Amino acid sequence: MGRNEMKITGCQWNLAWEDREANYDRARSLLDDCDSDLIVLPEMFSSGFSMNVDAIAEPDPSPTEAFLKNLAQTHDAATIGGLVRKNKSGSGRNELIAFAPPGNELRRYQKNRTFRYTGESEHYENGTEVTVFEWQDWKIAPLICYDLRFPELFRRATAKGAELLIVIASWPSVRVEHWVTLLRARAIENLAYVVGVNRTGSDPKMDYPGRSIIIDPWGKIIADAGSEEGLVTADIDLETVRNWRAEFPALQDLDCE
């Protein structure tokens, strides 16, 4: 693989409800033979999309952080996954964290838009910052689920230099067409690769379609995990982004802060 190419793998499964160890075990099993540069797990992957902050918030030290660090070391890959923290006020923080091998922290991100429709905003506080980190020469912006409906967040990330946009999610089956359409739109608008990693199965309130996908800067789906448990994998090329942005300079016409 060339210097500017990167292999990405997203992992989707039927998350065990509020059961960290079961989710760790299933992820390990699915990723057993994975050979990628970047591994992405869904939103709240260790618990499912629960509003029970007291039950699922990470203790200190965090077992989910330890799991992600170990995953990075085992596969010699950067890893991203979602987890829940608790503020001193008692409200939750829907976050993700990225580690580089052998377990060095790359970045944390707190979900900017909590999902009012399901009551998430009553239990979790909104983040305020969009972040970009570097891995293997790529500039990467991670976001979470409902953030996808707010293109201004992605514009802010692109203004910071993002070339790869990653969305981890617990996105329900009833709106799966929105999921696919909005991910493609974010790729087209920002002339960037987009990776969306969702869960499958069901929890006490919702069904989930999977459909973890990898999209190129023209909005073409280049890999699709479908609806079953498993992996979505693709090789992406940094020069593809940079050459397209040079050829089609739409981003130069933005008024970004």
C-alpha positions in Angstrom: 0.0 0.0 0.0 1.3 3.4 -0.9 2.3 6.1 1.5 -0.9 8.1 1.1 -3.3 5.1 1.2 -5.0 3.8 4.3 -7.1 0.7 4.9 -10.2 1.4 7.1 -12.4 -1.2 8.8 -15.8 -0.5 10.5 -17.3 -3.1 12.8 -21.0 -3.5 13.3 -22.9 -5.9 15.5 -26.0 -6.4 17.6 -24.9 -4.6 20.7 -25.5 -6.3 24.0 -27.7 -4.1 26.2 -25.7 -2.4 29.0 -23.2 -5.3 29.0 -19.6 -4.2 28.4 -17.9 -7.5 28.5 -20.2 -9.1 26.0 -19.6 -6.2 23.6 -15.9 -6.4 24.0 -15.9 -10.1 23.3 -18.1 -9.8 20.2 -15.9 -7.0 18.8 -12.8 -9.0 19.4 -14.3 -12.0 17.6 -15.4 -10.0 14.6 -12.0 -8.2 14.3 -9.9 -11.3 15.0 -8.3 -11.4 11.5 -8.6 -7.6 10.8 -5.5 -6.1 9.2 -6.3 -2.4 8.8 -4.7 1.0 9.6 -7.9 2.4 11.2 -10.6 0.5 13.1 -14.0 2.2 13.9 -16.6 1.0 16.3 -20.2 2.4 16.8 -21.6 5.0 19.1 -21.9 3.8 22.7 -20.6 0.4 21.5 -20.0 -1.0 25.0 -23.6 -0.4 26.2 -26.0 0.4 23.4 -27.9 3.7 23.1 -29.0 3.8 26.7 -30.3 6.8 28.7 -29.3 5.1 31.9 -26.2 7.2 32.6 -25.6 5.8 36.1 -25.5 2.3 34.8 -23.3 2.8 31.7 -21.0 5.7 32.5 -17.3 4.7 32.6 -15.7 4.3 36.0 -12.1 5.5 36.5 -10.0 3.9 35.2 -12.2 3.3 32.1 -12.5 -0.3 31.0 -13.7 0.8 27.5 -10.6 3.0 27.1 -8.5 0.0 28.1 -10.3 -2.1 25.6 -9.7 0.4 22.8 -6.0 0.8 23.7 -5.6 -3.0 23.6 -7.3 -3.2 20.3 -4.9 -0.6 18.9 -1.9 -2.5 20.2 -3.2 -5.9 19.0 -4.0 -4.8 15.5 -1.3 -2.1 15.2 -4.0 0.2 14.1 -5.7 3.4 15.3 -9.0 2.7 16.9 -12.1 4.9 17.4 -15.1 4.0 19.5 -18.0 5.6 21.5 -18.4 5.6 25.3 -20.3 7.5 28.0 -18.8 9.7 30.8 -20.6 11.3 33.6 -20.2 15.0 34.7 -20.1 16.0 38.4 -23.6 17.3 37.9 -24.8 13.8 37.1 -25.5 14.5 33.3 -23.8 12.3 30.7 -21.3 13.0 28.0 -21.8 11.0 24.8 -18.2 10.8 23.6 -15.8 9.0 21.4 -12.1 8.5 21.8 -9.3 7.6 19.3 -6.1 5.8 20.2 -3.0 5.1 18.1 -0.9 2.0 18.6 0.4 1.0 21.1 -2.3 2.9 23.0 -1.5 6.6 22.8 -4.5 8.9 22.9 -5.1 10.8 19.7 -8.3 12.7 20.5 -11.6 12.9 22.3 -14.8 14.3 21.0 -18.1 15.0 22.7 -21.3 14.8 20.6 -22.4 18.3 19.6 -26.0 17.6 18.9 -27.9 15.3 21.4 -31.0 13.7 20.0 -34.0 15.6 21.4 -36.5 13.3 19.7 -35.5 10.3 21.9 -34.8 12.3 25.0 -31.1 12.1 24.8 -30.8 15.9 25.4 -32.5 15.3 28.8 -29.6 13.0 29.9 -26.6 14.1 28.0 -25.1 17.5 27.6 -24.1 18.9 24.2 -20.5 19.3 23.2 -19.3 22.6 21.6 -16.2 21.9 19.7 -15.4 20.1 16.4 -12.0 18.4 16.4 -9.5 17.2 13.8 -6.6 14.9 14.4 -3.8 13.5 12.3 -3.1 9.8 11.6 -0.8 8.5 8.8 -0.7 12.0 7.1 -4.6 12.2 7.0 -6.6 14.9 8.8 -9.5 13.1 10.4 -12.7 14.6 12.0 -14.9 12.2 14.1 -18.5 13.0 14.8 -21.4 11.1 16.4 -24.8 10.1 15.0 -27.3 13.0 15.2 -24.4 15.4 14.3 -24.9 14.0 10.8 -28.0 16.2 10.3 -26.1 19.4 10.9 -23.9 20.1 7.9 -22.4 23.2 9.6 -20.5 20.9 11.9 -18.9 19.1 8.9 -18.1 22.5 7.3 -16.3 23.5 10.5 -14.3 20.3 10.4 -13.4 20.8 6.7 -12.3 24.4 7.5 -9.9 22.8 10.0 -8.5 20.7 7.2 -10.4 17.4 7.5 -10.0 15.0 4.6 -11.7 12.1 6.2 -15.0 12.5 8.1 -16.1 9.6 10.4 -19.6 9.2 11.9 -20.2 6.6 14.5 -23.9 5.9 15.2 -26.8 4.1 16.7 -29.1 5.1 13.8 -32.5 3.3 13.6 -33.9 1.3 10.8 -36.9 3.5 10.3 -34.6 6.3 9.0 -32.0 4.2 7.2 -32.5 6.1 4.0 -31.7 9.4 5.8 -28.5 7.8 7.1 -27.3 6.8 3.6 -28.4 10.0 1.9 -26.9 12.3 4.5 -23.6 10.5 4.6 -23.3 10.8 0.8 -24.3 14.5 1.0 -21.5 15.2 3.5 -19.0 13.5 1.2 -20.1 15.5 -1.8 -20.4 18.8 0.0 -17.0 18.6 1.7 -15.1 16.8 -1.1 -14.0 14.2 1.4 -14.1 10.5 2.2 -16.9 9.7 4.7 -17.1 6.6 6.9 -20.3 5.9 8.7 -20.3 3.0 11.2 -23.7 2.0 12.7 -24.9 -1.0 14.7 -27.2 -3.8 13.8 -29.9 -5.7 15.7 -32.3 -4.2 18.3 -32.5 -2.8 21.8 -35.5 -2.3 24.1 -36.8 0.6 22.0 -35.5 0.4 18.4 -34.3 -1.8 15.5 -31.0 -1.0 13.7 -30.1 -1.6 10.1 -26.3 -1.8 10.1 -25.4 -0.2 6.7 -22.0 0.8 7.8 -20.6 2.4 4.6 -17.5 4.0 3.2 -18.0 6.8 0.6 -15.6 8.5 -1.7 -15.4 12.3 -2.3 -17.9 12.1 -5.2 -20.5 10.5 -3.0 -20.1 7.0 -4.4 -20.5 4.1 -1.9 -17.3 2.0 -2.2 -18.0 -0.4 0.6 -21.3 -1.4 2.4 -21.6 -3.9 5.3 -25.3 -4.5 4.7 -27.6 -5.5 7.5 -25.7 -8.4 9.2 -23.0 -8.4 11.8 -19.6 -8.0 10.3 -17.1 -5.6 8.9 -16.9 -3.0 6.2 -13.5 -2.4 4.7 -12.0 -0.2 2.0 -8.6 1.2 0.9 -8.8 5.0 0.6 -6.3 7.3 -1.1 -5.3 10.7 0.2 -4.3 12.0 -3.2 -7.8 11.4 -4.4 -9.1 14.0 -2.0 -6.4 16.5 -2.6 -6.5 16.2 -6.4 -10.3 16.5 -6.5 -10.2 19.6 -4.3 -7.6 21.2 -6.5 -9.5 20.3 -9.7 -12.9 21.3 -8.3 -12.2 24.2 -5.8 -15.6 24.6 -4.4 -14.2 24.8 -0.8 -12.5 28.0 -1.7 -15.9 29.7 -2.1 -16.9 29.0 1.5 -17.0 31.7 4.2 -15.6 29.6 7.0 -14.3 30.9 10.3 
